[in-house]
Amino acid sequence: MRISKLAFKASVVLSFAIFLGACDSLPKGEQSVTKTQTSVPLYRAGLVLPSDFEYSDKDTLKVISWNVEHFVDQYNDPYVDSRRENEPKNHMGDKRKDLVEALIQENADIVVLQEFESAKLLRDLAENELQGLGYRFFADAPSHSWYMNVVIMSRVPLGTMYSYGNANTPVLNWTDENGQAQSQNRLNTRMWSIDVFPSEDYSFLLSAVHLKAGRGERDIGMRLGQIAFLKHQFKRFLNEAPNRNIMLLGDFNALPNTAEHNAILAGDSKGMSFVDLLEDDEYTHTAADPKRRLDYIVMNQNMLPEIIEDSLRPVSYFDPERQDALADHLPVVVEFYITEK
């Protein structure tokens, strides 16, 4: 049954997190607050819908997250020095055509892509090759000097984007040969959060990431530092609204049950603890022969009741060779109700 499956995963994560004491607790009184909003929350105050926008009568929303592997436009950005970006014709092949076909097949309401050059390119795709699908809201927080960014397009209104590119995060549990601790902000443009408003009465915070790649101790330390920063950001959002729905998705570059995966899920409240509904053997990499999972969509326990059972899954659109030529990762999709449960 749906309730038992979700409740079991949620209770395991929350109990484990409380045992570890992984995160600071939220302000007292959180448990007494119901999920029903009685007034306009601060993060929605002052915002209005575009004058020509009307919500549909749909009661569900579908989100897709996908690392589309070095996806660039046809132009050479003079501020980015990369062979792939400088000479896109030699690299892109049929990637654009196949991505369009896959997105048409999936027909998601919100599309989040990693390793994608810009929201400008995504808007161009929507206006010229995805006409009629209703994508009209676009956002990114791009690097000044690199092309692998994280972007979003949506049928439903987006609010404030919180960009983390200027944040300096620690490399946890690691020192250099001189015993010096390190930090970095070179990769943090690949993390951001954004308010999403799929209905008049429902909203959620969507956080998208492409965390540091690599299996070395320094790489793990970088990811753990990025995750620790994100968790503090979530605490800040929850201090403002303890019942806030939060979804975290993207390429975590970490396997299930690793230190990074556990750090993401851990928390001592419904707002701070997250649930991974995929099984350990549901893989996303490589697309040609999936044998591990690097890609995730997780949600906090505030949002968990809205998730449609068994909707969260990796997907493939083509034969393995063609799928892998498009991107070496498989996408992950999820559907959920846009009313509080």
Beta strands, then each sheet from edge to edge (+ up, - down):
strand 1: 60-71
strand 2: 110-116
strand 3: 137-140
strand 4: 149-154
strand 5: 158-163
strand 6: 169-175
strand 7: 181-184
strand 8: 191-196
strand 9: 204-210
strand 10: 246-251
strand 11: 274-275
strand 12: 295-300
strand 13: 313-314
strand 14: 332-337
sheet 1: 3+ 4- 2+ 1+ 14- 13+
sheet 2: 5+ 8- 9+ 10+ 12- 11+
sheet 3: 6+ 7-
end
